[in-house]
Amino acid sequence: MTELYDRLHQYSNSDYYGFHMPGHKRNAERFGSGLPYGIDITEIEEFDDLHHPDGILKKAQEEASRVYGAGETRFLVNGSTAGILSAILGCTRKGDQVLVGRNCHKSVYHAIYMNELEPVYLYPGFRPDIQLNTEISVSAVKAALNEHSRVKAVILVSPTYDGVVSDIRGIAGEVHKRGIPLIVDEAHGAHFGFHPYFPESALRQGADVVIHSLHKTLPALTQTALLHVEGDLADRERIFRYLDMLQSSSPSYVLMAGIDRCIHLLGEKREELFAPYVEGLEKLRQRLAHLEKISLAETEHYDRSKLVLSVAGADMTGRELYLRLLETYHLQLEMAAGSYALAMTSVGDTEEGFRRLGDALEEIDRSAGERPAGAAGFTGALPKNETVLTSARMEESSGEKESVRKLPLEECAGHVSTEYAYLYPPGIPVIVPGERISRESVEMLLTSRSQGFSLEGMEEEGSIRVWING
């Protein structure tokens, strides 16, 4: 018996008594069985140590590496964030220049801040007809690398929160010509490569470091993820050293057992998991293709597990559709944007769930009016801001209180921000510290706020700190 989950249950049913952490002592009788107290242990004999694995956890990580086709894989119990931070810090030195997709998750920007890196941004394309930011092109990466010779690593997100996939194979080819690593945040693509209906994983396309959030699209517990390293361009020793620093020194065995169980399912029951899911998903997609005002939006290279429900042809906003599905039909979607709402699907979905969503959308579509001709559309393109200060200079100026003041969002255009501002979800910064705030960024934030979206990253709601000497 090698699977961690089974070993934990076997131990739970044994007569071993724990004079060790955690404090609930696996006493389900006293504390109830609603939480998995029985299998929640610490690093005790025969259960290995995630930070120095040489037993069951070492074997479990090796199996994950085999299933995904990676050189080495590490379990993440602090989510993909810990993996992204470790990957970037391990592949760069303080002050290095990096090429970064401007649509990356906020954790990428935190790594840039921590290592005082100099980012060169790559902006995705944008399709006005479906109001979606698209992929980052191979040609854009090539041009940026030709222009910026000091780049030490390239960091991209693929797929995006909306399911848009970039040509990782082509990008990896250009990046590797420079002898530098390509780091791909594939958090939303942990299911890639396990069925031909979905795109190929970045690991199979030449990426050097790939981070997967198992819990986003696979049957795994929240906060569980994987960090994969392939080839010799990425410094594994430094990446894993940072991972030891950034991950909890008391990793949850419940979470690790969840990772192990998920990997077992992928390795042993792949067809059983994916075949009925893909069949049901495709039937739902075909059904939704007949809607008249609501439509499915997707780009040329796309993860079809994501259902981007565009309301560009209906007399409602994405948030209104989101709230109607929630309040009237008790269907909780992942998120809403100005022109669409996003439903995430996975192997955990049921035929009943797909039927309910299809029924609800057909009913809403029948009752919705058409968007009047010439009516104002939505602006979903990622706005551009000029980078004025590097992370190092921002750090120097942050302590100069007389150089910083707060301005209402309405008045901050043209000033250099000392704070982040982003919509959550998806957690992509609209404004980054050190950037001169554009009028487009202000308009996006104000419009989003008026539609009921949450603005985060700023110390005080409705205002942002700016550098008055900028």
KADA-V913720 format. One record per helix or strand of 3 or more residues. SS is the DSSP state (2 for helix, 1 for strand). FROM is the first residue (numbers start at 1). TO is the last residue. If there is no record, write none. Layout:
SS&FROM&TO, SS&FROM&TO
This chain:
2&4&12, 2&28&31, 2&37&39, 2&50&52, 2&56&68, 1&72&76, 2&79&91, 1&97&101, 2&106&114, 1&118&122, 2&138&147, 1&151&157, 2&168&177, 1&181&185, 2&187&189, 2&202&205, 1&209&213, 2&214&217, 1&225&229, 2&236&246, 2&253&268, 2&270&288, 1&295&297, 1&306&310, 2&318&329, 1&340&344, 2&351&367, 2&391&398, 2&401&403, 1&404&408, 2&409&411, 1&421&423, 1&428&431, 2&439&450, 1&463&467
